[in-house]
């Protein structure tokens, strides 16, 4: 099923008025305080304002309200191809999912990407993704490494809940493996935030088939996997923890609504909460190596550190890249709000791809 806006009540529509006032006040205040920000805040004034705006919007508006004003991912892809004067190349994957080609589908390698942008499974992709993909393709090309990106439009929560999104992510991989020229050794998986969760879910399914999802048979290991700020725990209780969200674009307040929207009535398991799996769960992941990226200022950083430590126990071929004073999904969100400065995480993803392809 393609994503459609959740119908809003009159009260929810009227609530946009005070919400907009609150958001504008936050932006104005951030514009002022950003002139004297400390090292606890983002590196640039623009990021300081942009992060503050996103924190306010996601904590003030409901999932339904956010989806009401944001176009679905497939529409954002259409905007990208029109703006770039390219030809849209979209594939119906079944199960309510779509796949979008960026770059030449006849490239030597393909990166399958699952999005999130700090929006759990509830928010669509934005144009920052396609700027990011274009940079990855161009940088790989300069190194004489041929790369295309295949980006998934999955059904947003709560229109569908777990395991729908993992099933759709698996179908994207199945399509590339079974209906294109790419062998597993030329396929990479990538995802950010909830999309990083999907990367872990797909790798888990390949190693330990989910009972509700058809298995995928690979003739060899996948080339690699990239997880930017992976959301690997649906935990919503942060009592007793000191969390500083000033340098990030999300706050702990969104964990509850986004986790419940994704899980629905399902119970948490190793596919939803990869960080809770035992180390031997990771040992049979059919991928050559994994790159995990995190921002040093993001609130998920401690969880990501703990996850990578456990992941290494079962899967030694993992690397953690930390971007100092960078927030959640900085390589993508920063581009979206207009900051063209290369992030440390973005640089490492590029160099890692050059090394891996």
ABEGO torsion letter per residue (X at the ends): XBBBBBBBBAAAAAAAAAAAAAAAAAAAAAAAAAAABBAABBABAAAAAAAAAAAAAAAABBAAAAAAABBBAAAAAAAAAAAAGBBBBBBBAEGGBBBBBBEBAABABBBBBBBAGGAEAABBBBAAAAAAAAAAAAAAAAAGBBBBBBBBBBBBOAABBOAAAAAAAAAAAAAAAAABABBAAABBBBBBEAAAAAAAAAAAAAABBBAABBBBBBABBBABBBBBGBBABABABABGBBBBAAABABBAAAAAAAAAAAAEABBBBAAABAAABBAAAAAABBBABBBBBBBAABAAAAAAAAAAAAAAAABAABBBBBBBGBBBGAAAAAAAAGBABBBAAAAAAAAAAAAAX
